[in-house]
Amino acid sequence: MSDQTAPNEPVVSGLAHVCFTVSDLERSLDFYCGQLGMTPGFEFRRPDGTLYGQYIHIGGRSFLELFTGELSEPAQGQAYRHLCLEVPDIERAVAAFRERDVEVDDIKLGGDRSYQAWLTDPDGNRIELHQYTPESKQGPYLA
């Protein structure tokens, strides 16, 4: 592991994972893997074998990490608003999720000139489905 970064080399290379505390791990796994079609990764188990967490592969090098626990008020000052998932074809994604009984809002063009549609996981976490367009303001930053 190097202590030095080359000049002008990015220090952060991407989003590794987002972690949620969930009230019912099995229900959340069914939602993210069964209904949204993500791939289960590795598990977290206590010494007695009890499952208490799960890594889920979103795509590329990105993961969702779920841990079972008590849901309470967000940490003081926490500003989390939603998780945004990129989809290559938002119409196909919305149709597929609706076929799997996921409630998804209608598609609209956002202020960033990208398409979006919204859904909520079993614990109330908001999820944005996001499709870039040729006019998306993010365009100059996409590889």
C-alpha positions in Angstrom: 0.0 0.0 0.0 1.5 3.3 -1.0 1.4 6.5 1.1 1.8 8.8 -1.8 -0.6 9.8 -4.6 0.7 10.9 -7.9 0.0 14.6 -8.7 -3.5 15.0 -10.3 -4.4 11.4 -9.6 -7.8 11.0 -8.0 -7.7 10.0 -4.4 -11.2 8.4 -4.5 -11.9 6.0 -7.5 -15.5 5.1 -7.0 -18.4 4.1 -4.6 -17.5 0.8 -2.9 -20.8 0.2 -1.0 -23.7 1.8 0.9 -24.7 0.3 4.2 -28.3 0.1 5.6 -29.6 -1.2 8.9 -32.7 -3.2 8.1 -35.5 -4.4 10.4 -35.9 -7.8 8.7 -32.8 -9.1 6.8 -34.7 -11.9 4.9 -37.4 -9.5 3.7 -34.7 -7.0 2.6 -32.8 -9.8 0.8 -36.0 -10.8 -1.0 -36.6 -7.2 -2.1 -33.0 -6.4 -3.3 -32.2 -9.8 -4.7 -35.6 -11.4 -5.5 -37.5 -8.3 -6.7 -34.7 -6.0 -7.9 -32.5 -8.8 -9.2 -29.3 -8.0 -7.5 -26.8 -10.8 -6.7 -26.2 -12.0 -3.1 -22.6 -11.7 -2.1 -21.0 -12.9 1.1 -22.7 -13.2 4.5 -21.9 -12.0 8.0 -22.5 -14.6 10.7 -22.0 -14.6 14.4 -19.9 -17.3 16.1 -23.2 -19.3 16.7 -24.0 -19.2 13.0 -26.7 -16.6 13.2 -26.9 -14.5 10.0 -26.8 -10.8 10.8 -25.6 -9.2 7.6 -25.2 -9.6 3.8 -23.2 -8.0 1.0 -25.2 -7.6 -2.2 -23.5 -7.0 -5.6 -25.2 -4.1 -7.4 -22.9 -4.1 -10.5 -19.4 -3.3 -11.5 -17.4 -2.7 -8.3 -20.4 -1.4 -6.2 -22.2 -3.2 -3.4 -25.0 -2.8 -0.9 -24.3 -3.9 2.6 -27.2 -4.8 4.9 -27.1 -5.4 8.7 -30.1 -6.4 10.8 -30.7 -4.1 13.7 -33.0 -1.7 15.4 -34.2 1.1 13.2 -34.3 4.4 15.0 -33.9 8.0 14.2 -31.0 8.8 11.8 -27.7 9.7 13.4 -27.6 13.3 14.5 -26.9 15.5 11.5 -27.2 12.6 9.1 -28.2 13.9 5.7 -28.9 10.7 3.8 -31.8 11.2 1.3 -31.8 8.3 -1.1 -29.8 5.6 -2.9 -29.5 6.1 -6.7 -29.1 3.1 -9.0 -28.1 3.5 -12.6 -30.1 1.5 -15.1 -29.3 1.2 -18.8 -33.0 1.2 -19.9 -35.3 2.8 -17.4 -38.5 1.8 -19.2 -37.5 -1.8 -19.1 -36.4 -1.6 -15.5 -39.7 0.0 -14.4 -41.7 -2.6 -16.3 -39.7 -5.5 -14.9 -40.0 -4.2 -11.3 -43.7 -3.6 -11.6 -44.1 -7.2 -12.9 -42.3 -8.3 -9.7 -44.9 -6.3 -7.7 -42.5 -3.4 -6.8 -44.3 -0.1 -6.6 -42.4 2.3 -8.9 -43.4 5.9 -9.7 -43.8 7.0 -13.3 -40.6 8.0 -15.2 -39.8 11.7 -15.5 -36.9 13.8 -16.7 -35.0 15.3 -13.8 -33.4 18.7 -13.5 -30.1 17.0 -14.4 -31.6 16.0 -17.8 -31.5 12.3 -16.8 -34.5 10.0 -16.5 -35.6 9.0 -13.1 -38.2 6.8 -11.4 -38.6 6.3 -7.6 -39.4 3.3 -5.4 -39.0 2.5 -1.7 -37.5 -0.5 0.1 -39.3 -2.4 2.9 -37.8 -0.2 5.5 -38.8 3.1 3.8 -35.4 3.9 2.2 -36.0 5.8 -1.0 -34.3 4.5 -4.2 -34.0 6.5 -7.4 -33.6 4.6 -10.7 -31.4 6.7 -13.0 -30.8 6.6 -16.7 -28.3 9.0 -18.3 -29.3 10.7 -21.6 -27.0 12.4 -24.2 -28.0 15.7 -22.5 -27.4 14.6 -18.9 -25.4 17.2 -17.0 -23.2 14.4 -15.7 -22.1 13.6 -19.2 -18.6 15.3 -19.1 -17.7 13.2 -16.1 -18.8 9.8 -17.3 -16.2 7.3 -18.6 
